[in-house]
Structure formats: C-alpha cells, structure tokens
Amino acid sequence: MAFSKLARRAKIKRRIRKNVNGTSQIPRLTVYRSNKQIYAQIIDDAKGVTLASASSQGVKECENVNKVEQAAVVGKLIAEKASQAGVEKVVFDRNGYLYHGRVKSLADAAREGGLKF
C-alpha cells in the first residue's frame, strides 16, 4: 500500500519522536520546512516551552538567495538565539524530512554557530 507524502512523513516523524526528546539540559532542535520558508525551534519537551525560534520569514539576508542558503542563515540565527538563551547542546529532530538539502544546510550552519549535536 502506497502512502501519501504527508502520511509517510507523519509515520517517520512518529518513529523519530519515540527516541528524540528534549530535556531542560539538552533541548530539542526541530525543523519545519514549507515550500517557501524554513523554521527552527529549540524546545524543552519536559516543560513544553519553546526556548528559541528562528525563521527565514522577514529576514533581510534571506531575500534573493536560494532556499539552501536561506536555511544556512536560519541555522546561524538559531545558534545565536540559543547561546543567548544559555543552550549549548541540543538533540536534532529532522521532523520526518530527509537529512539533505535545506535540513542539512540548517544543521551544518547551527553547528558552525556553536550548537553541539
């Protein structure tokens, strides 16, 4: 039986979330990709609180560049906001997306920005 794209991603997402949880010491860095934008959040699942968030929406550096470069800008932004919030280590939640392209670009830029995962 063939799954639709959304059903396939939801199944993968459930499988990932069984093992990936954010705590107060090591929160979860989650990525959401839409057709035009990319979003990242650092979440403490124990308290149910978002510690930091960043997106490509409305950011000057994200205009007139391709989506992979937009993701790199968002990765640097989320790393800066995480350090301001006092977060150094995170677990990475790719949210059911394949680890390549925009997701990989965001993760690499966040690592360069100082996040450890």
C-alpha positions in Angstrom: 0.0 0.0 0.0 1.5 3.3 -1.0 1.4 6.2 1.5 0.8 9.8 0.5 3.7 12.2 1.1 2.2 13.6 4.3 1.3 10.1 5.7 4.8 8.9 5.0 6.3 11.9 6.8 4.0 11.5 9.7 5.0 7.9 10.1 8.7 8.7 10.0 8.1 11.6 12.4 6.4 9.3 15.0 9.3 6.9 14.7 11.9 9.7 15.3 9.9 11.2 18.2 9.9 7.9 20.1 13.7 8.3 20.6 14.2 12.1 20.4 13.0 14.1 23.4 14.2 17.5 24.7 15.0 18.0 28.3 16.0 21.1 30.3 19.7 20.2 30.0 19.6 19.1 26.3 16.6 20.6 24.5 15.3 19.5 21.0 16.1 21.5 17.9 13.3 20.9 15.4 13.0 22.0 11.8 9.9 22.7 9.7 10.1 23.2 6.0 7.4 24.8 3.9 7.6 25.4 0.2 8.9 29.0 0.6 10.2 29.3 4.2 12.1 27.3 6.8 11.6 27.4 10.5 13.6 26.2 13.5 12.7 25.9 17.2 14.6 24.9 20.3 12.1 23.1 22.6 12.2 21.9 26.2 9.7 19.0 26.0 9.7 18.4 29.8 8.2 21.8 30.4 6.6 22.2 27.0 8.3 25.5 26.3 10.0 27.0 23.2 13.3 28.4 24.3 14.3 30.0 21.0 13.0 30.2 17.5 14.1 31.5 14.1 12.7 31.5 10.6 13.5 32.8 7.1 10.3 34.8 7.1 11.0 38.6 7.1 14.8 38.3 7.4 16.8 40.6 5.1 19.6 38.1 4.4 17.1 35.6 3.2 15.8 37.7 0.3 17.1 37.0 -3.2 19.0 33.8 -2.2 18.2 30.2 -2.8 16.4 28.1 -0.2 19.6 26.2 0.9 21.3 29.5 1.6 18.2 30.7 3.5 18.4 27.6 5.6 22.1 28.3 6.4 21.1 31.9 7.6 18.4 30.4 9.8 20.8 27.9 11.2 23.2 30.7 12.2 20.3 32.7 13.7 19.0 29.8 15.8 22.6 29.2 17.1 22.9 32.8 18.2 19.5 32.8 19.9 20.3 29.5 21.6 23.5 30.9 23.0 21.6 33.9 24.3 19.1 31.5 26.0 22.0 29.6 27.5 21.7 26.5 25.4 24.9 24.8 24.1 23.8 21.2 23.4 20.7 20.0 21.6 19.2 16.9 20.0 18.3 17.3 16.4 14.8 16.5 15.2 14.6 16.5 11.4 10.8 16.2 11.7 10.4 13.4 9.2 12.4 15.2 6.4 15.4 13.6 4.8 18.7 14.8 6.1 19.9 16.6 2.9 19.4 19.9 1.2 17.8 22.6 3.4 17.7 20.4 6.5 21.4 19.6 6.3 22.3 23.2 5.5 20.5 24.4 8.6 22.1 21.7 10.8 25.6 22.5 9.5 25.2 26.2 10.0 23.9 25.7 13.5 26.9 23.6 14.3 29.2 26.3 12.9 27.3 28.8 15.1 28.3 26.9 18.2 25.5 24.4 18.9 26.6 20.8 19.7 24.6 17.8 18.4 
